[in-house]
Amino acid sequence: MKGIYSVFDKKAQEYAEPFVDVTDATALRKVQDLVENHKDHPMSRYAEDYELVKLGSWDPATGIIEMDPMDLIPLAKLKVE
């Protein structure tokens, strides 16, 4: 099973386009790279407005998607000053 993730924008009250990743840790690493290394990106500039969310799971062998939303981490906690 792989996770389905999105970033929720608290100001816009909407989710970014979802992405699939192997584990929660690899999804977190992907978003952390964006926040730390792309300082002009809105998710880096306004990290306090966003949070990483796991929407559910996807089984690539069967194509079955199971939705089970849960908050993972506010992006502001990923920002290194």
SVG drawing of the C-alpha trace seen along z (x, -y; Angstrom):
<svg xmlns="http://www.w3.org/2000/svg" viewBox="-12 -34 30 41">
<polyline fill="none" stroke="black" stroke-width="0.4" points="0.0,0.0 1.1,-3.5 -0.2,-6.7 -2.2,-9.4 -1.2,-12.8 -2.1,-16.5 -1.2,-19.8 -4.1,-21.7 -4.1,-25.5 -5.8,-26.9 -6.3,-30.4 -7.9,-29.1 -9.7,-26.3 -8.7,-23.8 -6.4,-20.9 -3.6,-20.9 -3.5,-18.3 -2.9,-14.9 0.3,-12.9 1.2,-9.3 4.3,-8.3 5.7,-5.1 5.4,-6.0 4.5,-8.9 8.2,-9.5 9.0,-9.8 6.0,-12.1 7.2,-14.3 10.7,-14.4 9.3,-15.5 7.4,-18.4 10.2,-19.3 12.5,-19.6 10.1,-22.0 9.8,-24.1 13.5,-24.2 15.0,-24.6 12.4,-26.7 12.3,-29.8 10.2,-31.7 7.4,-29.0 4.3,-30.0 4.5,-26.9 7.9,-28.0 7.1,-31.7 3.8,-31.1 4.4,-27.7 2.1,-28.5 -0.8,-28.5 -0.3,-24.9 -0.3,-21.3 0.5,-18.0 -2.4,-15.6 -2.7,-11.9 -5.9,-11.3 -5.8,-7.6 -4.0,-4.6 -3.7,-3.1 -2.9,0.5 -1.0,0.4 -1.5,4.2 -5.3,3.9 -6.0,0.3 -8.1,0.1 -8.2,-3.3 -9.1,-3.5 -9.9,-7.0 -8.9,-7.7 -7.9,-11.4 -5.5,-12.4 -3.3,-15.4 0.4,-14.7 2.2,-17.9 2.0,-21.7 4.5,-22.9 5.8,-25.5 7.3,-22.7 9.4,-21.8 10.9,-25.2 14.5,-25.7 15.3,-29.3"/>
</svg>
